[in-house]
Amino acid sequence: MLVPDPKVVRRLLTRYAALKIAYAEKETLETARGLEDVTYTLCVMTGTTTVHDAVVAADALLAAGEKRRDARQAGLLGSGTAPAASPKAMPAAAPALGRPHTEVRTLHGRGLGASGPLR
């Protein structure tokens, strides 16, 4: 299974939070579209269908990466090199990718097919 780059996931979560705040302060078309775009991207990247599930899965991916890094730094992995990720290393909150056509609900309640373009 493909695992998203933690740096990209962290950037998307930061962008989501910033846009969520901006949209709450002033609802503009620009912030709505930006929020819809980042929500869609988070859902596709984590293999989820709701933004809540995507944020939970992204947080779990980042937490798992932190644990591996901390263990490596503490010298608990023996040789100092990280072993290949096992299926057990993936958090349960991150579902398998590759499901055919997942439904993504957006800020405006419209359903967007994960296989189709944003409109």
C-alpha positions in Angstrom: 0.0 0.0 0.0 1.2 3.5 -0.8 1.8 5.8 2.2 1.6 9.5 1.6 4.7 11.6 2.4 4.4 13.0 6.0 5.5 16.4 4.8 2.8 16.6 2.2 0.2 15.4 4.7 1.3 18.0 7.3 1.1 20.7 4.6 -2.4 19.7 3.6 -3.6 19.6 7.3 -2.1 23.1 7.8 -3.8 24.4 4.7 -7.1 22.8 5.7 -7.0 24.4 9.1 -6.0 27.8 7.7 -8.8 27.7 5.1 -11.3 26.5 7.7 -10.5 29.5 9.8 -10.6 31.9 6.9 -13.9 30.6 5.7 -15.4 30.9 9.2 -14.2 34.5 9.4 -15.5 35.5 5.9 -17.3 33.2 3.5 -15.8 34.0 0.1 -15.9 32.0 -3.1 -12.1 31.8 -3.1 -11.9 30.3 0.4 -14.8 27.9 -0.3 -13.1 26.6 -3.4 -9.8 26.3 -1.6 -11.4 24.4 1.2 -13.2 22.1 -1.2 -10.0 21.4 -3.0 -7.9 20.6 0.1 -10.8 18.5 1.5 -11.0 16.5 -1.7 -7.2 16.0 -1.8 -7.0 14.9 1.9 -9.8 12.4 1.2 -8.2 10.9 -1.9 -4.7 10.8 -0.2 -6.0 9.0 2.9 -8.6 6.8 1.0 -11.5 8.2 3.0 -14.9 9.6 2.1 -15.3 12.4 4.7 -13.1 15.2 5.8 -13.4 14.1 9.4 -12.2 10.6 8.5 -9.4 12.1 6.4 -8.1 14.3 9.2 -8.2 11.3 11.6 -6.3 9.1 9.1 -3.8 11.9 8.4 -3.2 12.4 12.1 -2.7 8.6 12.6 -0.2 8.5 9.7 1.8 11.4 11.2 1.7 9.8 14.7 2.9 6.5 13.3 5.8 8.3 11.5 6.7 10.1 14.7 6.8 6.9 16.7 9.1 5.3 14.1 11.3 8.3 14.1 11.5 8.5 17.9 12.4 4.8 18.1 15.1 5.3 15.5 16.5 8.2 17.4 16.5 6.4 20.6 18.5 3.6 19.1 15.8 1.0 19.7 16.0 -0.3 16.2 19.4 -1.8 16.6 21.4 -0.9 13.5 20.0 2.6 13.3 18.3 1.9 9.9 14.5 1.8 9.7 13.0 -1.5 8.8 10.6 -1.8 5.9 7.1 -0.8 7.0 5.0 -3.8 7.9 1.2 -3.9 7.6 1.1 -3.6 11.4 2.9 -0.2 11.2 -0.1 1.3 9.4 -2.7 2.7 11.7 -6.2 1.2 11.6 -7.7 4.6 10.9 -6.1 4.7 7.5 -8.2 2.5 5.2 -6.7 0.8 2.1 -6.5 2.9 -1.0 -7.7 1.8 -4.4 -11.4 1.4 -3.8 -13.4 1.9 -6.9 -15.2 5.3 -7.0 -15.5 6.6 -3.5 -18.0 9.3 -2.8 -16.6 12.5 -1.3 -18.9 15.0 0.4 -17.7 18.6 0.1 -18.3 21.8 2.1 -21.4 22.5 0.0 -22.9 18.9 0.4 -22.3 18.0 -3.2 -21.0 14.6 -3.9 -17.8 14.4 -6.0 -16.6 11.1 -7.4 -13.0 10.5 -6.4 -12.3 9.4 -10.0 -13.7 12.6 -11.5 -12.4 16.1 -11.7 -13.3 18.9 -9.3 -16.0 21.2 -10.6 
